[in-house]
Amino acid sequence: MLRISGITIPDNKRLEIGLTAVYGVGRPLAQSTLIDLGIDPGSKPKDLTDSQEAALRDAIEKRPVEGELKREIAANIRRLRDIKAHRGIRHLRRLPARGQRTKTNSRTVRGNVRKTMTSGRRKLEKT
C-alpha cells in the first residue's frame, strides 16, 4: 500500500491516475515524474518495488502538496484581501475573481436564483 503525504494511493488504478489523489498533483505532473524516474505510468502501485516507492515519494514530496499547498493558496488570497486588490475584493464578496460574467452565471454563489415563467408546478385551469 503506497502512501504519499498521508494519502493512500489506490492499488487498483494506474499510477498516473492514482497519484492525482494527492492534492496538488495532476496528470501532467504525475506523468512527467513517473517518466523521469523510469517507472511505467500504466503500472499499478502494488507492482512497485520498495526502492521505486521511496523514489516516487521523495519526488512528489519535494513539491508543495496537500496542507502546505492549501496554506500557501490561502495566504495568497489573504494578501490580496489585505491590500484591497480587485481580486481580493471579489474573493471577499464570494464573487467570480477571474472575469467571468455574473448576469447569468454564478447564481448559486450569489444567492440570486431567478424564477422564470415556466419554472415550478403548473396549476390546473378550470374551464
N, C-alpha and C positions, 0 to 999 in steps of 0.2 A: 504494500500500500504506500503510494508516493504522497508525501506531504510537503508543500511549499508554502512558506509564510503562514502556517497554521491552517491551510486549506487542503483538504484531501482531494487529490486528483482522481476522477472516476476511472476505475480499472477497465471498464468495458468500452470506452471510447478511444478513438485515435489520439495520439499525443498532441497533435496540433490543435485539436478541438478541446481536449481535456484541460490544457493549460489555460484556456480562456476562462476557466472557473475562478482564476485568481484575478482580483480587481486590479486593473492597470495593464493586463496582458491581453492583447488582441491577437487575431490570426496572423497579421504580418510579423509581429514581434515573436510570436511562438514559432513560426516557420523559419525566420532568419536565425533564431537562437539554436533551433534543432539542427539546421544545416551547418552552422558554424561549429557545433560540437560533433558533427558527423553521425548524428542519430537520424534514423529514418522517421520522417514525420507521420507515416502511416502505421507505425508500430504501436502496440498497446503498452501502457505503463507497467503492466505486470511482467512484460518481457525484458525490462531493463535490468542491467547488472547494477551492482551497488556503486561501482565507480561512475557509471553513467548517471545514476540518480544524484550522486553528490555533485557532479559537474553541472548538471542541469539546475539543481537547487542553488548552487553558487552563482550561476549566470543570471538566473531570474532575480535573486535577492540583491544583486548589485544595483538594480534599478529601483526607483521608488515604487512600491506596490502596496496594496491593502491600506492599512491605517496611516502609514506615512504619507502616501499619495493623497488620501482624503483630507488629512490635516493641512497639507500644502495647498490644496484647492480651496479649502475653507479660509485659509489665511489670505489667499489672493483675493477672494471675494470680500473679506472683511476690510482689506486695504482699499479696495475700490469704493466701498461704502464710506470709509473714514475720510477719504479725500474728496468725497462728493462728486465722483466721476459719473458720467451719464449711465454707464453700465452698472455702477454700484447702486444708483437710484432705482434703476429698473429691477435689480435683484431685491432691493428693499421693498418695493411695491409688489413683488411677485409677478412681474410682467415679463414678456419675452425680451431678452437682452441683446439679441443678435439681429435686430432689424426686421423681424417678422411682422406681418400685418396683424392688427388686433381687432379690426372691424368685424371680421367674420370668423377668425380662428382664435384660439386660446380662451374660449368661453368658459371652460371648466375652471381654469385658473382664476379668471376674473370674477366668476360667480354670476355672470350676466347671461343667463340662459333665456334665449328669446323664444317666445311662443309663436308658432305660425298658425294660419287659419285651419290647416288640416291636422294639426297635432292634437292628440288627446282622443277621447272616445266620442264617437258620433252619436248624437241624440236622435231618437226616432221622431219623425214628424207625424203629427196626427192629420189625417186627411178626411 
